[in-house]
């Protein structure tokens, strides 16, 4: 039993880091809605369809689908190098570092739909 608890906790932590969310409402009113997904995968799409059917059980029409920028993500990489050198006056250590940063758009896939 304890082993299952540890496994479930580990999965929850990984999902938190990876972003296991599937679909969510961005906007809902009596006639129009917008759902968002991390990507347009089959699993996410199924959850989005569930949300749209829940919002409009009598049917809906998709007006627009698009990838939307919702922020920026920066990845940093630092490489450190150290070497020793035996000079005439004793030992010397040489340290060098090389850093790079890459910034990309953080996006999500959105579906705008309306009541049939």
Secondary structure, 3 states (H helix, E strand, C coil): CHHHHHHHHHHHHHHHHHCCCCCEEEEECCCEEEEEECCCCHHHHHHHHHHHHHHCCCCEEEEEEEEEEEEEEEEEEEEEEEEEEEECCEEEEEEEEEEEEEEEEEEEEEEEEEEC
